[in-house]
Amino acid sequence: MLERIKEYLRSAKGREHVEKAKTMARDPHNQRKLREMVDRWRARKTTH
């Protein structure tokens, strides 16, 4: 399974998706949404 993932990441389409993910990760709006999601997840985890 890991070998197939590595092959995909080495492919042109895989590299394209990695670059798109990096671009999205640098977006302040997406960073804020991710922090909010993690905060909600942590809050829910501590109450259970």
C-alpha positions in Angstrom: 0.0 0.0 0.0 2.7 2.5 0.9 4.6 1.7 -2.3 1.5 2.6 -4.3 1.2 5.9 -2.4 4.9 6.7 -3.1 4.5 5.9 -6.8 1.5 8.2 -7.0 3.4 11.0 -5.3 6.2 10.6 -7.8 3.8 10.9 -10.7 3.0 14.2 -12.4 -0.6 14.1 -11.1 0.7 13.4 -7.6 3.2 16.2 -7.6 0.4 18.5 -8.9 -1.8 17.6 -6.0 1.0 18.1 -3.5 1.7 21.6 -4.8 -2.0 22.4 -4.6 -2.1 21.2 -1.0 1.0 23.3 -0.1 -0.6 26.4 -1.7 -3.9 25.8 0.2 -2.0 25.3 3.5 -0.3 28.7 3.1 -3.7 30.5 2.8 -4.5 32.3 6.0 -8.3 31.6 5.6 -7.6 27.8 5.4 -5.2 28.0 8.4 -7.9 29.6 10.5 -10.5 27.0 9.4 -8.1 24.2 10.3 -7.3 25.8 13.7 -11.0 26.1 14.5 -11.6 22.5 13.5 -8.7 21.3 15.7 -10.0 23.4 18.6 -13.5 21.9 18.3 -12.0 18.4 18.1 -9.8 18.9 21.2 -12.8 20.4 23.1 -14.9 17.4 22.3 -12.2 15.0 23.2 -11.7 16.5 26.7 -15.4 16.3 27.5 -15.7 12.6 26.7 
